[in-house]
Amino acid sequence: MIIFWRGIPRQFFSTLLLTGFSLTGNATHLDSATQVQQQIHNKANRSQQQVEKLDDQTRAMLSEFREASLELKNLKVYHDQLEKIVKSQEQEKVDLKEQMLEIEITQRNILPLMLRMQKVLEQFVELDAPFLEQERQLRIKGLQQMMDRSDVDQSEKYRRLIEAYMIETDYGRTIESYTGPIELDGQQNTVDFLRFGRLGLYYLTMDGTRAGYWMAKERRWESLPDSYRSSILQGLRIAKKQAAPDLLKLPVTAPETIQ
C-alpha cells in the first residue's frame, strides 16, 4: 500500500528528504574545505609577509653591517694616522727641548757679544767725524739703556743693535747736507754742513763768508780758502737735489794704513 502526501508518494518524499540531507552534508563539507583553503591561503600570505619582512630586515642588517665595517675601517685608518701624529709630536717635543737648550746656551753667549758690539759702536761714533752728533749720540744712549732693560727680548736688542750698525754703514756711502751748530773761534755758530760719505765733511757759514773742513787725523776744523766756497755751495745744492751731480774741487783727508 502506497501512502500519498498531498498527492506525493510518501516513499518519494523520504527519498527527497534523504537527498536533501545528502546535499546539505556535501555543502557543509565544501564550506569547511573552502575555509581550510582560505586559512591555508591566509597563512601562506602571512608567511610570505613574514618572509618579506625578514628579507627586508636582513637587507637592512646587511646594509648596517657594511656601514659599520666601513666606519670601522675608517676608524682604523684614523687611529693609525693619529698614532703617527702622536709619534711625530713626541719627536718634535724632544727636538724642541734640544733647541730650547741650544737657544739658552746661545743667549748666554750672545749677550756678551751684543755688549761688545754696543761698546765698539760707541767708540766708533766717538772717534768718527763729528756729523749729526746729537742724533747719533741719542741713538747710542738709547742702545745703552735698552741693553739694561729686562722687558726687552734679546732678539729685539739684537735687531736694534744691527739696525744702528746699518745706519752707520749707510753714512759711508751717502751724500748729505744739514744745518747744525759749530764752534768757531770760541763762539757757537749755525752753519750748513756738507758730508760726502766719510770721505769729507765741510761747513759753510750762513752768510757764505767762511768755509772749512774736518781734519780727521788732527781731529779739528780747518778753515778753507775762499776759492772753495763755491764748490761747497755747489755740493750743498747737489745734496739737496737742487742741482745735477758734478765734479767738485775739495780737499779730502788722506787714508791711513790700518796696523
Summary of the structure (lengths in Angstrom):
residues: 259
radius of gyration: 57.9
end to end distance: 178.2
largest distance: 191.0
contacts: 581
relative contact order: 0.05
helix: 64%
strand: 15%
